[in-house]
Each structure stands twice: as structure tokens, then as C-alpha cells.
Amino acid sequence: MKRKGQIVIPVKLRKKVGMKEGTRIFLEEKSGDIVLHPATPEFYDKTCGILKGSGLVKALEKSRREDREREEREIEKR
């Protein structure tokens, strides 16, 4: 691991799981291990609903909406 926490995933493994430059990665901790998943449409389909009802999605949507509104106000000031 690099000083800033960067890691290198070997080419053979990236090809095996279909990762390429720009692939988004989902990280999770399971029983003390760090697990990486390529964030593919199939992955999202499998995990859809995990956060449902937790309020996290609503909080994120609210935060993004507030950020967008703030950015729009800043643009209007120019």
C-alpha cells in the first residue's frame, strides 16, 4: 500500500472481474476483511434496497439537493 492508502490491483485479477480504467469500486468491511466489488449495473441490481428505510439515501439526496441549490445561487451571482 502506498503512503496515501493507494493500492494496485494486478492486471490478471482486474481482467478476471471485468475492471478497467474508470471502473467505480464499492468497498465494504466483512469480518475484518476489506472487500472490493466493481460497481457494475449487475452489482447495483444485487444490492438494490440494502439502504432502503435507513434514511441514508434520503439524507444523501437532501445533501445533494442543497449542494446543487447552493451552486446555482453562486452561478447566478456571477
For each residue, the residues with C-beta under 8 A, 3 or more apart:
1: 5 6 7
2: 5 6 7
3:
4:
5: 1 2
6: 1 2
7: 1 2
8:
9: 13 14 19 36
10: 13 14
11: 14 15
12: 15 16
13: 9 10 16 17
14: 9 10 11 17 19 20
15: 11 12 18 19
16: 12 13
17: 13 14 38
18: 15 23 38 40
19: 9 14 15 23 25 38
20: 14 23
21:
22:
23: 18 19 20 38 39 40
24: 38 39
25: 19 36 37 38 39
26: 36 37 38 39 43 47
27: 34 35 36 37
28: 34 35 37
29: 32 33 34 35
30: 33 35
31:
32: 29
33: 29 30
34: 27 28 29
35: 27 28 29 30
36: 9 25 26 27
37: 25 26 27 28 43
38: 17 18 19 23 24 25 26 43
39: 23 24 25 26 43 44
40: 18 23 43 44
41: 44 45
42: 45 46
43: 26 37 38 39 40 46 47
44: 39 40 41 47 48
45: 41 42 48
46: 42 43
47: 26 43 44 50
48: 44 45
49: 52
50: 47
51: 54 56 57
52: 49 57
53:
54: 51 57
55: 58 59
56: 51 59 60
57: 51 52 54 60 61
58: 55 61 62
59: 55 56 62 63
60: 56 57 63 64
61: 57 58 64 65
62: 58 59 65 66
63: 59 60 66 67
64: 60 61 67 68
65: 61 62 68 69
66: 62 63 69 70
67: 63 64 70 71
68: 64 65 71 72
69: 65 66 72 73
70: 66 67 73 74
71: 67 68 74 75
72: 68 69 75 76
73: 69 70 76 77
74: 70 71 77 78
75: 71 72 78
76: 72 73
77: 73 74
78: 74 75
